[in-house]
Amino acid sequence: MIFFLVFPTVTLAEPVVIAALGDSLTAGYGLERENGFVPQLEGWLTERGEEVRILNAGVSGDTTAGGLARVDWTLTPEVQALIVILGGNDILRGVDPVSSRANLTKILEAATARGLPVLLVGMPAPSNFGAQYQAQIEVMYPELAAQFGTLYQENFFTALLSGADKLPPAKFMQSDNIHPNAMGVMEIVGTVGPKVQELVAQVRAR
């Protein structure tokens, strides 16, 4: 008599592939590779049981126009969701918010055309270009998120601010006071991470 041993089959979920389209904040400027935003975010998600692979589509110095120029070849067939972290360099250069909004709109249209869930991450609005400029930036991100039905993180730097703080404390920043250090990135990931978990859930639900 022959006996067959039957073992239960465990089906492992395929990793969800997410592209993070951004500038130096996404690219990990000034940091060792493992301390950058994308590796830290991927590690944070993995520690919480999420099977993910995040593609670092961050280019230092990029504006929304640069992101738009790259979006079509960033969204390869393997990409299942998109994180957009752009606009910081537009703001630093005083780019017309109308132009920034148009570029972000086209990026979100490209993702929508592919049926991809999106997380849009906002940037803080400065006052140095005047109240009108600041107001245009403040409404741009939430209005686009509502228009396209994306997930939305109000401010990339939220985790580093407390109370009435307008700027992150020096302990979280590199010497240029523009880019977060490794500890600052860790704090940011702790805030953005749950939003990305929602993004992964949207992909899994399809």
C-alpha positions as CSV (number, residue, x, y, z in Angstrom):
1,M,0.0,0.0,0.0
2,I,1.3,3.4,-1.0
3,F,0.6,6.5,1.2
4,F,0.9,10.0,-0.2
5,L,1.7,12.9,2.1
6,V,-0.2,16.0,1.2
7,F,1.1,19.3,2.5
8,P,-0.9,22.5,2.5
9,T,0.0,24.9,-0.2
10,V,1.0,28.3,1.0
11,T,0.3,31.0,-1.6
12,L,2.6,34.0,-1.1
13,A,1.3,37.3,-2.3
14,E,3.2,38.9,-5.2
15,P,4.9,42.2,-4.2
16,V,2.9,45.3,-5.0
17,V,5.1,47.4,-7.2
18,I,4.9,51.2,-6.5
19,A,6.7,54.0,-8.3
20,A,7.7,57.0,-6.2
21,L,7.9,59.9,-8.6
22,G,9.7,62.9,-7.0
23,D,12.7,65.1,-6.6
24,S,15.7,65.0,-4.2
25,L,13.4,64.3,-1.2
26,T,12.4,61.0,-2.9
27,A,15.9,60.3,-4.3
28,G,17.5,60.5,-0.9
29,Y,19.8,63.4,-1.5
30,G,22.8,63.6,0.9
31,L,22.1,60.3,2.5
32,E,23.5,56.8,2.4
33,R,21.3,54.7,0.1
34,E,19.8,52.7,3.0
35,N,18.8,55.9,4.8
36,G,16.9,57.4,1.9
37,F,13.1,57.8,1.8
38,V,12.4,54.9,-0.5
39,P,14.5,52.3,1.2
40,Q,13.3,53.4,4.7
41,L,9.7,53.4,3.5
42,E,10.0,49.9,1.9
43,G,11.6,48.6,5.1
44,W,8.8,50.2,7.2
45,L,6.2,48.5,5.1
46,T,8.0,45.1,5.1
47,E,8.2,45.2,8.9
48,R,4.5,45.5,9.0
49,G,3.9,42.5,6.7
50,E,3.4,44.3,3.4
51,E,4.8,42.7,0.3
52,V,6.0,45.7,-1.7
53,R,8.7,46.9,-4.0
54,I,9.1,50.6,-4.4
55,L,10.8,52.0,-7.4
56,N,12.9,55.1,-6.7
57,A,11.8,57.5,-9.5
58,G,13.3,60.6,-7.7
59,V,15.6,62.9,-9.5
60,S,17.4,65.7,-7.5
61,G,16.4,69.2,-8.7
62,D,13.4,68.0,-10.6
63,T,10.3,70.2,-10.9
64,T,6.8,69.2,-11.7
65,A,7.7,69.8,-15.4
66,G,10.6,67.3,-15.0
67,G,8.3,64.8,-13.4
68,L,5.8,65.1,-16.2
69,A,8.5,64.6,-18.8
70,R,9.4,61.3,-17.0
71,V,6.0,59.9,-16.1
72,D,5.3,57.9,-19.2
73,W,8.5,55.8,-19.0
74,T,8.3,55.7,-15.2
75,L,4.9,54.0,-15.4
76,T,6.1,50.7,-16.9
77,P,3.7,47.8,-17.1
78,E,4.9,46.3,-13.8
79,V,3.9,49.5,-11.8
80,Q,0.7,49.0,-9.9
81,A,0.5,52.3,-8.0
82,L,2.1,55.7,-7.9
83,I,3.3,58.1,-5.2
84,V,3.8,61.7,-6.4
85,I,6.1,63.9,-4.3
86,L,6.7,66.9,-6.5
87,G,6.5,70.7,-6.3
88,G,9.2,71.5,-3.8
89,N,11.6,72.8,-6.5
90,D,8.8,74.7,-8.2
91,I,8.2,76.5,-4.9
92,L,11.9,77.2,-4.3
93,R,12.1,78.8,-7.8
94,G,8.9,80.7,-7.6
95,V,7.4,78.8,-10.5
96,D,3.8,80.0,-11.4
97,P,1.4,77.7,-9.4
98,V,-0.8,77.6,-12.5
99,S,2.1,75.9,-14.4
100,S,2.8,73.5,-11.4
101,R,-0.9,72.6,-11.2
102,A,-1.1,71.9,-15.0
103,N,1.9,69.6,-14.8
104,L,0.6,67.7,-11.7
105,T,-2.8,67.4,-13.5
106,K,-1.2,65.8,-16.5
107,I,0.8,63.4,-14.2
108,L,-2.4,62.4,-12.4
109,E,-4.1,62.0,-15.8
110,A,-1.4,59.6,-16.9
111,A,-1.9,57.5,-13.8
112,T,-5.6,57.6,-14.2
113,A,-5.4,56.5,-17.8
114,R,-3.6,53.4,-16.6
115,G,-6.0,52.7,-13.8
116,L,-3.4,53.2,-11.1
117,P,-4.2,54.2,-7.5
118,V,-2.2,57.3,-6.5
119,L,-0.9,58.9,-3.3
120,L,-0.4,62.6,-3.7
121,V,2.0,64.2,-1.2
122,G,1.8,68.0,-0.7
123,M,4.5,70.5,-0.1
124,P,4.5,73.4,2.4
125,A,3.5,76.8,1.0
126,P,6.0,79.6,1.7
127,S,5.1,83.2,2.4
128,N,8.2,84.8,0.7
129,F,6.4,85.1,-2.7
130,G,3.4,86.8,-1.2
131,A,0.0,85.8,0.1
132,Q,-1.5,85.1,-3.3
133,Y,1.2,82.7,-4.2
134,Q,1.0,80.9,-0.8
135,A,-2.8,80.6,-1.1
136,Q,-2.5,79.1,-4.6
137,I,-0.1,76.4,-3.3
138,E,-2.1,75.7,-0.3
139,V,-5.2,74.8,-2.3
140,M,-3.4,73.1,-5.2
141,Y,-2.7,69.7,-3.7
142,P,-6.0,69.1,-1.8
143,E,-8.0,70.2,-4.9
144,L,-6.1,67.9,-7.2
145,A,-6.5,65.0,-4.7
146,A,-10.2,65.6,-4.6
147,Q,-10.5,66.0,-8.4
148,F,-8.7,62.7,-9.1
149,G,-9.8,60.8,-6.0
150,T,-6.3,60.1,-4.9
151,L,-5.0,59.4,-1.4
152,Y,-3.6,62.5,0.1
153,Q,-0.8,63.4,2.5
154,E,-1.1,67.1,3.3
155,N,2.6,67.9,3.9
156,F,5.7,65.8,3.3
157,F,7.2,67.4,6.4
158,T,4.2,67.0,8.8
159,A,6.0,64.5,11.0
160,L,8.8,67.0,11.7
161,L,6.5,69.8,12.8
162,S,4.8,70.4,16.1
163,G,2.4,73.1,17.2
164,A,2.9,76.4,15.3
165,D,6.3,75.3,13.9
166,K,6.7,76.4,10.3
167,L,10.1,74.8,9.8
168,P,11.4,71.4,11.0
169,P,13.9,71.4,13.9
170,A,17.6,71.3,13.0
171,K,18.0,67.9,14.6
172,F,15.9,66.4,11.7
173,M,17.6,68.3,8.9
174,Q,20.8,68.2,6.9
175,S,23.0,71.3,7.0
176,D,21.2,72.9,4.1
177,N,17.9,73.0,6.1
178,I,16.1,71.8,3.0
179,H,16.6,68.0,3.1
180,P,15.9,65.7,6.1
181,N,18.6,63.7,7.6
182,A,18.3,59.9,8.2
183,M,16.4,60.5,11.5
184,G,14.1,63.0,9.8
185,V,13.4,60.6,7.0
186,M,12.5,57.9,9.6
187,E,10.0,60.3,11.2
188,I,8.5,61.2,7.8
189,V,8.2,57.5,6.9
190,G,6.2,56.9,10.1
191,T,3.6,59.4,8.8
192,V,3.6,58.6,5.1
193,G,3.8,54.8,5.7
194,P,0.2,54.3,6.8
195,K,-1.0,56.2,3.6
196,V,1.1,53.9,1.5
197,Q,-0.5,50.9,3.3
198,E,-3.8,52.3,2.1
199,L,-2.4,52.5,-1.4
200,V,-1.3,48.8,-1.2
201,A,-4.8,47.9,0.0
202,Q,-6.3,49.6,-3.0
203,V,-4.1,47.6,-5.3
204,R,-4.9,44.3,-3.5
205,A,-8.6,45.0,-3.6
206,R,-8.6,45.0,-7.4
